[in-house]
């Protein structure tokens, strides 16, 4: 039992990190909580399915096109809607949640959700880790998550756009005074965050199928990870993913899969009560604000 918990806990943690990184990045730079995050996950999966099965493109090309489409959708959400309400947190949440819900309900209305809509695995087969058999797709998810975290660190520290992102995240007014356009950076951050959740979709959805519930679960899990770790902290996302990921696997192993989402909701509740800024968050605590 213990080796299985260790192995699948790590894979579950990698999956959570993969789906939450886009939400954290978008918020850290634009300060917009993108509640269309889960819908973008489903739309990216559907886009990949469409390019594979309807346009008849090969898998890698279909994935790249799907990521490009979902990145443009993320940018459009900011330029067409969020730019008009930026700085009003409640309005931002309402706008993004409404757009995400509309997208999911449109797919449901036209019958594009269900078990007949799924993505093929990247690779067929399995391997043994600590004596535990693990299918190749789950191993790929863990590898992709690790590579993505490293790539984001290199991007943020060694590219002009990445450095501009860091400048905006640290001090928006000072960054704007140095010539960095806040709206352009926010647009790019929403686009990149959408691409990241799209990458999570094409990596994780071969294990299941396209469903509206997937969007809701992805949004809740992303929010739980980001709140626990700190909304603007990549290190926090990693640590929180490990905590929630292993907690969920222990819950599934000893109580059953029906309680898995309760772990994420419980993490949100406890964090908001005990330390609202999260483990590595830089938001001011309540006693510092009053």
C-alpha positions as CSV (number, residue, x, y, z in Angstrom):
1,X,0.0,0.0,0.0
2,X,2.7,2.5,1.0
3,X,4.7,2.3,-2.3
4,X,1.5,2.8,-4.2
5,X,0.6,5.9,-2.1
6,X,4.1,7.3,-2.6
7,X,4.2,6.8,-6.4
8,X,0.6,7.9,-7.2
9,X,0.8,10.7,-4.7
10,X,3.7,12.1,-6.6
11,X,1.9,11.7,-9.9
12,X,-1.2,13.3,-8.5
13,X,0.9,16.2,-7.1
14,X,2.5,16.7,-10.6
15,X,-1.0,16.8,-12.1
16,X,-2.2,19.4,-9.7
17,X,0.9,21.5,-10.3
18,X,0.4,21.3,-14.0
19,X,-3.2,22.5,-13.9
20,X,-2.6,25.2,-11.3
21,X,0.5,26.9,-12.8
22,X,-1.5,28.8,-15.4
23,X,-3.9,30.2,-12.8
24,X,-1.0,31.3,-10.6
25,X,0.9,32.9,-13.4
26,X,-2.0,34.9,-14.7
27,X,-2.9,36.1,-11.3
28,X,0.7,36.9,-10.3
29,X,1.2,39.2,-13.2
30,X,-2.2,40.7,-14.1
31,X,-3.8,40.3,-10.6
32,X,-6.8,38.8,-12.4
33,X,-8.3,35.7,-10.9
34,X,-9.3,33.9,-14.1
35,X,-12.4,31.9,-13.2
36,X,-12.6,30.7,-16.8
37,X,-9.6,28.6,-16.1
38,X,-11.5,25.3,-15.9
39,X,-13.5,26.1,-19.1
40,X,-10.2,26.8,-21.0
41,X,-9.0,23.4,-19.9
42,X,-12.0,21.7,-21.5
43,X,-11.9,24.0,-24.6
44,X,-8.2,23.1,-25.1
45,X,-9.1,19.4,-24.9
46,X,-12.0,19.8,-27.4
47,X,-9.8,21.8,-29.8
48,X,-7.2,19.1,-29.8
49,X,-9.9,16.5,-30.4
50,X,-11.4,18.6,-33.2
51,X,-8.0,18.9,-35.0
52,X,-7.3,15.2,-34.6
53,X,-10.7,13.7,-35.5
54,X,-12.4,16.3,-37.7
55,X,-9.4,18.0,-39.5
56,X,-7.4,14.8,-39.5
57,X,-4.1,16.3,-38.4
58,X,-1.4,14.2,-36.7
59,X,-1.2,14.4,-32.9
60,X,1.7,16.8,-32.4
61,X,0.4,19.3,-34.9
62,X,-3.1,19.1,-33.5
63,X,-1.8,19.7,-29.9
64,X,0.3,22.7,-31.1
65,X,-2.7,24.2,-32.9
66,X,-5.0,23.6,-29.9
67,X,-2.5,25.4,-27.6
68,X,-2.3,28.3,-30.1
69,X,-6.1,28.6,-30.2
70,X,-6.5,28.5,-26.5
71,X,-3.8,31.1,-26.0
72,X,-5.6,33.4,-28.4
73,X,-8.9,32.8,-26.5
74,X,-7.1,33.7,-23.2
75,X,-5.8,36.9,-24.8
76,X,-9.2,37.7,-26.2
77,X,-10.8,37.3,-22.8
78,X,-8.6,40.1,-21.5
79,X,-8.7,42.5,-24.5
80,X,-12.5,42.2,-25.1
81,X,-13.8,41.9,-21.5
82,X,-11.4,42.1,-18.6
83,X,-9.7,45.3,-19.7
84,X,-13.0,47.1,-19.1
85,X,-13.3,45.9,-15.5
86,X,-9.7,45.5,-14.5
87,X,-9.1,46.6,-10.9
88,X,-12.6,45.6,-9.8
89,X,-12.0,42.1,-8.4
90,X,-15.6,41.1,-8.0
91,X,-16.4,42.1,-11.6
92,X,-13.3,40.3,-12.9
93,X,-14.5,37.1,-11.2
94,X,-18.1,37.5,-12.5
95,X,-17.0,38.2,-16.0
96,X,-14.5,35.2,-16.3
97,X,-16.8,32.8,-14.5
98,X,-19.7,33.8,-16.8
99,X,-17.6,33.4,-19.9
100,X,-16.3,30.0,-18.8
101,X,-19.8,28.8,-17.9
102,X,-21.2,30.0,-21.3
103,X,-18.4,28.1,-23.1
104,X,-19.0,24.9,-21.2
105,X,-22.8,25.1,-21.7
106,X,-22.4,25.8,-25.4
107,X,-20.3,22.6,-25.8
108,X,-22.9,20.7,-23.8
109,X,-25.8,22.1,-25.8
110,X,-24.2,21.0,-29.1
111,X,-23.3,17.6,-27.7
112,X,-19.6,17.9,-27.7
113,X,-19.1,16.5,-24.2
114,X,-19.2,12.9,-23.1
115,X,-17.4,9.6,-23.2
116,X,-17.1,9.7,-27.0
117,X,-14.9,12.7,-26.9
118,X,-11.5,11.7,-25.6
119,X,-7.9,12.1,-26.5
120,X,-5.5,9.3,-27.4
121,X,-2.6,8.7,-25.0
122,X,0.8,10.0,-26.0
123,X,2.3,6.6,-25.4
124,X,0.9,3.1,-24.7
125,X,2.6,0.9,-22.1
126,X,3.6,0.9,-18.5
127,X,6.6,0.8,-16.2
128,X,7.3,-0.3,-12.7
129,X,8.2,2.4,-10.1
130,X,9.1,1.1,-6.6
131,X,7.4,-2.1,-7.7
132,X,4.2,-0.3,-8.6
133,X,2.9,-0.5,-12.2
134,X,2.3,2.9,-13.7
135,X,1.0,3.6,-17.2
136,X,3.1,5.6,-19.5
137,X,0.6,8.5,-19.7
138,X,0.9,9.2,-16.0
139,X,4.7,9.1,-16.2
140,X,4.5,11.6,-19.1
141,X,2.4,13.9,-16.9
142,X,5.0,13.9,-14.2
143,X,7.8,14.6,-16.7
144,X,5.9,17.4,-18.4
145,X,5.1,19.0,-15.1
146,X,8.8,18.9,-14.1
147,X,9.9,20.2,-17.5
148,X,7.3,23.0,-17.4
149,X,8.4,24.2,-13.9
150,X,12.0,24.4,-15.1
151,X,11.1,26.1,-18.4
152,X,9.0,28.7,-16.5
153,X,11.9,29.5,-14.2
154,X,14.3,29.9,-17.2
155,X,11.7,32.0,-19.0
156,X,11.2,34.3,-16.1
157,X,14.9,34.8,-15.4
158,X,16.4,34.8,-18.9
159,X,14.0,36.4,-21.4
160,X,12.9,40.0,-21.9
161,X,9.2,39.1,-21.6
162,X,9.9,37.0,-18.5
163,X,11.8,39.8,-16.8
164,X,9.0,42.2,-17.7
165,X,6.5,39.8,-16.1
166,X,8.6,39.8,-13.0
167,X,8.8,43.6,-12.9
168,X,5.0,44.0,-13.3
169,X,4.4,41.4,-10.6
170,X,6.8,43.1,-8.1
171,X,5.9,46.7,-8.7
172,X,3.4,47.6,-11.4
173,X,3.8,51.4,-11.1
174,X,7.6,51.3,-11.2
175,X,7.5,48.9,-14.2
176,X,5.1,51.2,-16.1
177,X,7.4,54.2,-15.4
178,X,10.2,52.2,-17.0
179,X,8.2,51.8,-20.2
180,X,6.5,48.4,-19.7
181,X,2.8,48.4,-20.8
182,X,0.7,46.9,-18.1
183,X,-2.2,45.9,-20.4
184,X,0.2,44.2,-22.9
185,X,1.8,42.2,-20.1
186,X,-1.7,41.3,-18.7
187,X,-2.8,40.1,-22.1
188,X,0.3,38.0,-22.5
189,X,-0.1,36.6,-19.0
190,X,-3.7,35.5,-19.7
191,X,-2.6,34.0,-23.0
192,X,0.4,32.1,-21.4
193,X,-1.8,31.0,-18.5
194,X,-4.3,29.6,-21.0
195,X,-1.6,27.8,-22.9
196,X,-0.4,26.2,-19.7
197,X,-3.8,24.9,-18.7
198,X,-4.2,23.8,-22.3
199,X,-1.0,21.8,-22.0
200,X,-2.4,20.3,-18.8
201,X,-5.5,19.3,-20.7
202,X,-3.8,17.5,-23.5
203,X,-1.6,15.7,-21.0
204,X,-4.3,14.7,-18.5
205,X,-7.5,14.2,-20.6
206,X,-6.2,11.0,-22.3
207,X,-6.9,9.4,-18.8
208,X,-10.6,10.4,-19.1
209,X,-13.0,12.2,-21.4
210,X,-14.3,15.7,-22.0
211,X,-17.0,16.7,-19.5
212,X,-18.4,19.9,-18.1
213,X,-17.6,18.6,-14.6
214,X,-13.9,18.5,-15.6
215,X,-13.9,22.2,-15.9
216,X,-15.4,22.7,-12.4
217,X,-13.0,20.2,-10.8
218,X,-10.0,21.8,-12.5
219,X,-11.0,25.3,-11.3
220,X,-11.6,24.2,-7.7
221,X,-8.3,22.2,-7.6
222,X,-6.4,25.2,-9.1
223,X,-7.9,27.6,-6.6
224,X,-7.1,25.2,-3.7
225,X,-3.5,24.8,-4.8
226,X,-3.0,28.5,-5.4
227,X,-4.6,29.6,-2.1
228,X,-2.7,27.1,0.0
229,X,0.6,27.9,-1.7
230,X,0.1,31.6,-2.2
231,X,-1.7,33.0,-5.2
232,X,1.4,34.6,-6.8
233,X,4.0,32.0,-5.8
234,X,5.3,29.3,-8.1
235,X,7.2,27.7,-5.2
236,X,3.9,27.8,-3.3
237,X,2.2,26.0,-6.1
238,X,4.8,23.2,-6.0
239,X,4.6,22.8,-2.2
240,X,0.8,23.0,-2.1
241,X,0.5,20.5,-5.0
242,X,2.6,18.0,-2.9
243,X,0.5,18.6,0.2
244,X,-2.9,18.3,-1.5
245,X,-1.8,15.7,-3.9
246,X,-0.6,13.3,-1.2
247,X,-3.6,14.1,1.0
248,X,-6.0,13.2,-1.8
249,X,-4.2,9.9,-2.5
250,X,-4.3,9.0,1.2
251,X,-8.0,9.9,1.3
252,X,-8.7,7.7,-1.8
253,X,-6.7,4.8,-0.3
254,X,-8.3,4.8,3.1
255,X,-11.7,6.4,2.7
256,X,-12.6,6.2,-1.0
257,X,-12.5,8.4,-4.1
258,X,-15.8,10.2,-3.3
259,X,-14.0,12.3,-0.7
260,X,-11.1,13.4,-3.0
261,X,-12.5,16.8,-3.8
262,X,-13.4,17.4,-0.2
263,X,-9.6,17.6,0.4
264,X,-9.3,20.5,-1.9
265,X,-12.2,22.4,-0.4
266,X,-11.0,21.7,3.1
267,X,-7.5,23.1,2.1
268,X,-9.2,26.3,0.9
269,X,-11.2,26.7,4.1
270,X,-8.4,26.0,6.5
271,X,-5.9,28.2,4.7
272,X,-8.4,31.2,4.6
273,X,-8.9,30.8,8.3
274,X,-5.3,30.2,9.5
275,X,-3.2,32.0,6.9
276,X,-5.1,33.8,4.2
277,X,-2.0,34.7,2.2
278,X,-1.0,31.1,1.8
279,X,2.3,29.4,2.6
280,X,4.5,31.6,0.4
281,X,2.0,34.3,-0.3
282,X,2.9,38.0,-0.1
283,X,-0.5,39.4,0.5
284,X,-0.9,41.3,3.7
285,X,-2.6,39.4,6.5
286,X,-5.8,40.9,8.0
287,X,-4.1,42.2,11.2
288,X,-1.6,44.1,9.0
289,X,-4.4,45.8,7.0
290,X,-6.6,47.1,9.8
